[in-house]
Amino acid sequence: MPKKSKSSKVLQDKIQKKLKKRFTTSDHHKALKARVDVLEKEFKALRKMLDEGARKASPVTKRRTVNKPAANKPAASRSAAKNTNDLQMIKGIGAVIEKKLQEYGIKSYAQIAAWSSAEIEDFSQRLNFKGRIERERWVEQAKELIAK
């Protein structure tokens, strides 16, 4: 095997340097490097949250959370609370919609379960939801929650 001459090695080094320089200055390389940097920052933030034991609840978890009544509430408040339900347990009803329904006097599953087609249409217009109540089956869900 013949030895490489010094000039061919120098030439090869020059070619490698040019290729390296061209690659590191290309837009594709810059975009990849920027993306890697962003992902590394996100990973560090997630690792920090995990190490601290912090866990953010997803919107679904927050929506499904049921607040237990405090032990020091008077009995009158407890009996009033029995007449109301957590409307957010119905899929499709969030905090904002629940607040609007309560403003219209809807506070229990029984009220929603008893809606006629005219009342469904009325609340669809009031809440500005065309067909959403039927599509998400609020009446059926309310009946199922009553049965539990």
N, C-alpha and C positions, 0 to 999 in steps of 0.2 A: 504494500500500500504506500503510495507516494506521500511524502510530507507536504503539507500545505505551505505554500510560500507566505512570507510575511505580508506581501502586498495583497494576496487574495484574502487573507484574514482581515486586514484593514478594510478592504473593499466590502467584505461581508458585514463587518461591524457597522460601516457607514450605511449600508442598505437597511440593516435592522434598526438603526437609529431613525432613519427617515420613515420607515414603516411605523415604528412606534410613535413618532411625532405626528404622523398623519392620522393614525388611529385615535390618539388622545385628543386631537383637535377636531375630530369629526363631530357633527351635530348628534349623530346617533349615540356616540359614546357619552357626550355631555348629558343627553336626555336620560340615558341609563344610570349614570352616576347620580344625577339629581333625584331620580326615583329611588335609588338605593338609599340615599341620604334621608329622604322622607320616611321610607319604611323603617330605617334604623331608629329614627326619632320616635315613631309610633310604637315600635317594639319596646323601646326604653320606657316610654310612658306606661304601656300596659304592664311591663315587668314591675314597675314601681307600684302601680295600683295593686297588683297581685301580692307583692311583698308586704304592702301595708295592710293587706286583708280587705281592702275596699272593693266592693262589687256594686256596680251600678245596676239597678233593676231595669229590665226592658219595659217598654210601655205596656206590654201585655201583662207583665207581672204587677206593675203598678195598678193597672186597671182591675185586676182580679183580687187585689188586697182588700180584705174586709176589716174595717176598724171595729174593735171590740169596745163596747161601752165601758166607761170608767166605773170603777167600783164605788166611788164616792158620789155618783149622780143620784139625785132624788128619785123616788119611785115613780113620780108623775112623768119624768122624762123618759124613763124606761118604757112605760106603757105607751107613750107617744111614739117611741122608737119602734115598737112592735108593729105599728100601723104603717110604717115606711119600710121600704126595702132599698138595698143598694142596686139601683137601676143599672149601674155599670157592669153588673154580672151578665147582662144581656149583651151578646156580641153585637157590636155596632153602636153601642151607646157609650160615649166617653164622658168625661167630666163636664164639658161644655154643653153637650146635648142633655145630660142629666139635669143640669142647672136650668136649662130652658124648659124642660118637661115639668120640673118642680114649680117654675113660675106659672105654668098653665094649670097647676093643681094635680099633676100626675106624680104620685109619690110611692105607689106600690105596684107589685107585679099583677095583682088582681085587677087594677084599673086598666092596665095594658092588655091583659088577657081577655077582658070584656069588650074591647074595641070592636065596633061593627065596621063594615067596609066604608061607610060614610065617615066615621071617626078617623079611620086610617087615612083616608083622603084629606080630611081636614088637617090632621097633624102633619101630613106630608107637605101640605102647602104652608102651614105655620112655620115648620122647621126648614122649609125650602129644600126638601128631599123628594124628588119625584121618583116614586117606586122603591125607595130604599127600605122602607119599613117592611114591605112584602118580600123584597129580595133577601133581606137579612132575617126574615121570619121572627120579628119581635114578639108577635102575639103567641106563636108556638113556643118560643123560648120562655116567655113569661108563664105560660101554663105548665111547662116542665119544671120551672123553678118553684112554682106553688106546690106541685106534687111532691117535691123533695121534703 
